[in-house]
Amino acid sequence: MKSPIVGLRVSSVIFGLMCLAQVLRLVTQIEVVVAGHQVPFWPNAIAFVILGGLSIWTWQLSSTASR
């Protein structure tokens, strides 16, 4: 494998794991408090969409780069 392909796949997996962490917080309703203020859940939904898109995009880039 070529180095750029490995880098794209590693970043895709990392984005995917971060995406799963966002879904986990949304499903389990874990409360996060920062400096005494509760963090709302809507940023997790936005992060889920963005990270999921980045994960799929980088994986597709690695697949087209390997051809």
Buried (B, 14 or more C-beta within 10 A) or exposed (E): EEEEBEEBBEBBEBBBEBBBBBBEBBEEEEEEEEEEEEEEBEEBBEBBEBBBEBBBBBBEBBEEEEE
